[in-house]
């Protein structure tokens, strides 16, 4: 039976990130993607020009029509740009009894545009993080969510504990922005595991956070363990970043999803 992953997030018309990156990832992994759009964005490989939230009623209608017709095996949640929408998504995910929830807490774009701040971050911590089976912050996001400046393996561990205390079952802090190695930290509420890989020098990094979280959701959908999921996600991203694929003229371009999984 075809596994279906529900992706909740924003539409990036450049095809680099958001729901389009989610769909490309799931196609590569031979999953079927259904989506709920929370915002339209205007962006390219240089900058985010603007963000336009989807009305609350429309988010609810998208939920109702998807869940009544499709058997959802996992959920990946990305950008939700306003308080009422965060509250609604959290309520509906719990209300519909959806499982295997992976949250990519998008706070800022790779080009520097701040999507969430202030009250939005507090509501994310109170409403979304407690429903997460896995949350996948990068170093900046982990620092904001935990209140700890994350710069190395030790501070990754400290931040992971703080984020887990907010309710997430598993915390994966991504260390792709560390200076020498790409080291990710998994904390399951009991123990820590680190995943080490060479740091790549490449401009093909847009959408990497979306892709990482979506791969984890795909693995959870087919009942794989998190160790397998993280290892596979890191290997896929390394291939997708390394393969020759030049799109756009900005500092950071999209991944190549045509590489083998």
N, C-alpha and C positions, 0 to 999 in steps of 0.2 A: 504494500500500500504506500502511495506517495506521501511522504512527510511534508507537512505544511508549517512554515514559520511565519508568524505575524510580526511585521516590523512597524514600529511606531516612531515617527520622526518627521523631519523637514524635507522639502523638495529642493534640491540644488540643481538648477537648470544646466550647470556646466558639466554635470555627470561625474563630478569628482567625489562627492561625499553624500551623506544623508541616505534617503531611501533608494536612490539610483545605485549607490555603492552597495547597499544591502542586497538589492535584487541581483546585481552582477555577481556578488559573492555566492548567493544561494544557487544561482544558475550553474556556477562553476562546480558546486558541490552536489548538483543534481537534486536540489530541493525545490519545492514550489513556494514562492513568496506571495503573501498577501500584505497589504499595507494600510496604514491609517496616517493620513497627512495632518500634521499639527501646524505647519507653517510653510509659506512660500518664501524663498530667498532669491535675491538678485546677487550673483557672485560669479567670479571667474578664478583663474589661477593667480591673479594679483591681489584681489580684495573681495570682501563682502560689502556690497553697496547698500543692502537693506534687507529687512526681515518683515514679513507680513503674516501675522497669526491667522490661522483658520478659526472661524467662529466656533464657540463651544457647542452649539446645537449640531453643527456639521460633524464635529469630532464624535459626538454621541451617535449620530446616524451611521457614520462609517463603522463604528464598533458593532452596532446592532446588526447591520446587514452582513458583516463579515462573520460574526460568531454564530449567527443562526444557520449559516450555510456551509461552513468549513470546520473541520476537526483540527484544531490548533495543537501542534506538538511542542512548540516553544514560542517564546516572545522575546524580541529584542527591542528595547526602548532607548531611543536617542534623544534628540532635542525636543523639549516641550517648553514653549517660550513664555507662558504666563501662568499665574498662580491658579486660576480656576481650572485651566486645562490640566495642570499637574494633579490637582485634587480629583478631577473627573477620571483621568486615566487610571490613577491608583485605585479609585473606588470600583471602576468597571473591571479591571484586571482581577481584583479580589472577588467581586460579585459574580463574575462568570466562571470563577474557579480555574483560571488559567495557570499553567505550571511551567517550570523551566524558564524563569524570568531572568533575562540578562540585561543589565542596565549600563549603558555607556553615558556617564554623566557629562554631557557636552556643556561646558561653561564658556569656552572661548574657541574661536576658529584658529586654525594653524596660521592664518594671516593676521591674527591679532584682534579680530572683532569679538567683543564681549557679548555673548548671548544671554547669560544669566548672571545676576549679581543681587546682593542685598536680600530682600524678602524672598525672592525666587529660590535662592540657594537654601534658605531656611526651610521652605516648604518642601523642596526636594529631599532634604534630610529627614523631615518629619513624615512625609507621605510616601515617597518612592523607594527610598533605600530600605525601609522595613519589609517591602515585598520582594526584594531581590534575592534570587538564588545565587546570582553572581553579579558583582559590580566591578567595572573595569576602568578606574580612573588612571589618567597619566600622572606624571609627577606634580604638575601644576594643580590639577583637579584634586589629587590626594592631599596636597598642602592646604587647599581651601576647605575641603570637607572635614579634615582632621584638626586643623589649627596648628599643625606641625610642619615646619619647613622640611620638605623631603628632598634630600640631596645625595643619599647613599643608601646602602643596604640596611644599615641600622635604623635610619629614620623611616625607611619604607616599612619595616616591621612595626615600629611605633605607630605610624599612621594607619596601617592596616588594622591594628587592634582597635584604634579609636573609631574607625569607620564600621567595623564589625559590631561595635557597641551600639551603633545606630540601628542595627537590625539585619544587616546583610548576612546571609549564611556563609558566603565565600567572597573574599576580597582579592582581586588581582590588580596589583599596582604595576603599571607598565613603565619600564625604565628605558624606553627608547631614546630619551633625551639625556641620559647619563653620558658623561664625557668619553669613556673608553669602551665600555661594553653595553650591549642591550640586555639588561638583566631585569626580569620580571619577578615579582614576589607574590606568591599565593598564600593566603592565610585562610584556613577553614574553621577558625574559631578555637582550634586546639594547637595546631602546629604550623610551621612555616616551610615552604618549599621554594627554591629559587630556580629559575630557568635562564640559563646564560647562553648568549649568542654573540657573534661578532657584530660590531656596530658598522652599519653600511653608510657609505658616502654616496648619497643619491638625492635628486630633487623629486623623485616619484614617491611622495609620502602623503599626499592629500587623500583623505578617506581611510587611512590606515587604522584609525581608532574604530570607525564604523565596521570595517572589515573584520578586525580582531574580535569584536563583540559578537558579530553575526556568525562567525565560524564557531565560537563557543556555543551559541544557541543551536546551531545545526548539530553539533556533536551531542548536546544534551537531548535534543529531539530524538536521536537514535540510541539514547541511554549509554553513551560512552562516558568514561570518567573524565574529570577535569584535567588530569595529567596529560592524557591523550589529546584532549581538545587544545590545551595551551601549546603543547609541543607542535601539533599540526598547524595551528594558527601562526606560530612564529616561523615555521618553515615555509608556509605558503606566502606569507608577507615578504620574506627574504627573496623568494623567487619573483614575486610580483613587483618588488622594488628594483631588482637587479636587471631584469630583462629590458632590452632596448625598446623604448616606447616613449616618444617625445610628443606630448600634446600640450598646447598652450605655451605662452612665453613668460609666465610668471615664475617666481622663485620656487614654488612647489606645485608639481603637476600630479596627475592621477596615476594610480597603480595600473599595471597590466594584468587584467583578470584572465587572460588567455593562456596563462602558464598552467602546467599540470598541478593538480591538487595533491 
